[in-house]
Amino acid sequence: MSTHEQMRLENQLCFSLYACSRAISRMYRPLLDELGLTYPQYLVLLVLWEREESSVKELSSTLDLDSGTLTPMLKRMESAGLLSRRRSLEDERVVKVSLTAEGKLLKEKAVCIPNALMTSSGMSIPDLIAMNEQVKRLMGTMEVE
């Protein structure tokens, strides 16, 4: 591919990933609105539905969100009754986050969200899984400390 061709917007992987991410977010929005969640809040819940409990530091690392973004969001989610935050008994510097009964129940309402993405993608499940693995592999090679 020539340098001129490389500089075309349509040949930019970063733009394709960006545009795809925005399209996925638009697809998620009405589903998350029904649940009263933002996309980052949904991501927090996905982690907690999987682990039941996590430290703020672990959530920050897993979701690649800084504490300045994460902490106010967790406070709002706690006010909404979805999770609770408490200091660790072993180390009071560590804040543990866990689901409330309401947060656990929300999982049943959210179970349709991944299926909606798969359906709207028009792709087969094996193709989506393979694409996800490729994107994660790319992300692993691109991460800069």
C-alpha positions as CSV (number, residue, x, y, z in Angstrom):
1,M,0.0,0.0,0.0
2,S,1.4,3.4,-1.0
3,T,2.0,6.2,1.5
4,H,-0.8,8.1,-0.1
5,E,-3.2,5.1,0.4
6,Q,-2.0,4.7,4.0
7,M,-3.1,8.2,4.8
8,R,-6.7,7.7,3.6
9,L,-9.3,7.8,6.4
10,E,-10.9,4.6,5.2
11,N,-7.6,2.8,5.7
12,Q,-7.1,3.9,9.3
13,L,-7.6,1.0,11.8
14,C,-7.9,3.6,14.6
15,F,-10.9,5.2,12.8
16,S,-12.6,1.9,12.1
17,L,-12.3,0.9,15.8
18,Y,-13.5,4.3,16.9
19,A,-16.5,4.4,14.6
20,C,-17.4,0.8,15.5
21,S,-17.1,1.6,19.2
22,R,-19.5,4.6,18.7
23,A,-21.9,2.5,16.8
24,I,-21.9,-0.2,19.5
25,S,-22.5,2.6,22.2
26,R,-25.5,3.9,20.2
27,M,-26.9,0.4,20.1
28,Y,-26.4,-0.1,23.8
29,R,-27.8,3.3,24.8
30,P,-31.6,2.5,24.7
31,L,-31.1,-0.8,26.4
32,L,-29.0,0.8,29.2
33,D,-31.4,3.7,29.5
34,E,-34.2,1.2,30.3
35,L,-32.0,0.0,33.2
36,G,-31.0,3.6,34.2
37,L,-27.3,2.9,33.6
38,T,-24.5,4.5,31.7
39,Y,-22.1,2.3,29.7
40,P,-19.3,2.7,32.2
41,Q,-21.7,1.7,35.0
42,Y,-22.7,-1.3,33.0
43,L,-19.1,-2.3,32.8
44,V,-18.7,-2.0,36.6
45,L,-21.7,-4.2,37.0
46,L,-20.3,-6.8,34.5
47,V,-17.2,-7.1,36.7
48,L,-19.2,-7.4,39.9
49,W,-21.7,-9.9,38.5
50,E,-18.6,-12.0,37.6
51,R,-16.6,-11.5,40.8
52,E,-19.3,-10.5,43.4
53,E,-16.7,-8.2,45.0
54,S,-13.7,-6.1,43.9
55,S,-11.5,-3.4,45.2
56,V,-11.7,0.0,43.6
57,K,-8.0,-0.5,42.5
58,E,-8.9,-3.8,40.8
59,L,-11.9,-2.2,39.1
60,S,-9.8,0.7,38.0
61,S,-7.2,-1.7,36.5
62,T,-9.7,-4.0,34.9
63,L,-11.8,-1.3,33.3
64,D,-8.9,1.0,32.5
65,L,-10.5,3.9,34.4
66,D,-8.7,6.3,36.6
67,S,-9.9,6.7,40.2
68,G,-11.0,10.3,39.5
69,T,-13.6,8.9,37.0
70,L,-14.4,5.7,38.9
71,T,-14.9,7.0,42.4
72,P,-17.7,9.5,41.6
73,M,-19.4,6.9,39.4
74,L,-19.3,4.3,42.3
75,K,-20.7,6.9,44.7
76,R,-23.7,7.5,42.3
77,M,-24.2,3.7,41.9
78,E,-24.1,3.3,45.7
79,S,-26.7,6.2,46.0
80,A,-28.9,4.3,43.4
81,G,-28.7,1.2,45.6
82,L,-26.8,-1.0,43.2
83,L,-23.6,-1.5,45.2
84,S,-22.0,-0.8,48.5
85,R,-18.5,0.4,49.3
86,R,-16.6,-0.4,52.5
87,R,-13.1,-0.2,53.8
88,S,-11.3,-3.5,54.0
89,L,-10.8,-4.9,57.5
90,E,-7.3,-6.1,56.6
91,D,-6.2,-2.8,55.1
92,E,-8.3,0.3,55.6
93,R,-6.6,2.0,52.5
94,V,-8.4,-0.6,50.3
95,V,-12.1,0.1,49.4
96,K,-14.1,-3.0,48.6
97,V,-17.1,-2.8,46.3
98,S,-19.9,-5.3,46.3
99,L,-23.3,-5.7,44.8
100,T,-26.5,-5.1,46.7
101,A,-29.6,-7.3,46.2
102,E,-30.8,-4.7,43.8
103,G,-27.6,-4.8,41.8
104,K,-27.7,-8.6,41.6
105,L,-31.3,-8.5,40.4
106,L,-30.4,-6.0,37.6
107,K,-28.4,-8.8,36.0
108,E,-31.6,-10.6,35.0
109,K,-32.8,-7.5,33.2
110,A,-29.4,-6.9,31.5
111,V,-29.0,-10.5,30.2
112,C,-30.6,-9.4,26.8
113,I,-27.9,-6.8,26.1
114,P,-25.1,-9.1,24.7
115,N,-27.6,-10.9,22.6
116,A,-28.9,-7.6,21.2
117,L,-25.3,-6.7,20.1
118,M,-24.8,-10.1,18.5
119,T,-28.1,-9.9,16.6
120,S,-27.5,-6.3,15.4
121,S,-24.0,-7.1,14.3
122,G,-25.2,-9.5,11.6
123,M,-22.2,-11.6,12.3
124,S,-21.9,-15.2,13.5
125,I,-21.0,-15.9,17.1
126,P,-17.7,-17.6,16.1
127,D,-16.8,-14.6,13.9
128,L,-17.6,-12.2,16.8
129,I,-15.5,-14.3,19.2
130,A,-12.6,-14.4,16.8
131,M,-12.8,-10.6,16.2
132,N,-12.9,-10.0,20.0
133,E,-9.8,-12.2,20.4
134,Q,-8.0,-10.3,17.6
135,V,-8.9,-6.9,19.2
136,K,-7.7,-8.1,22.6
137,R,-4.4,-9.3,21.1
138,L,-3.9,-6.0,19.3
139,M,-4.7,-4.1,22.6
140,G,-2.1,-6.2,24.4
141,T,0.6,-5.3,21.9
142,M,-0.4,-1.6,21.9
143,E,-0.5,-1.0,25.6
144,V,2.0,1.6,26.8
145,E,2.8,2.0,30.4
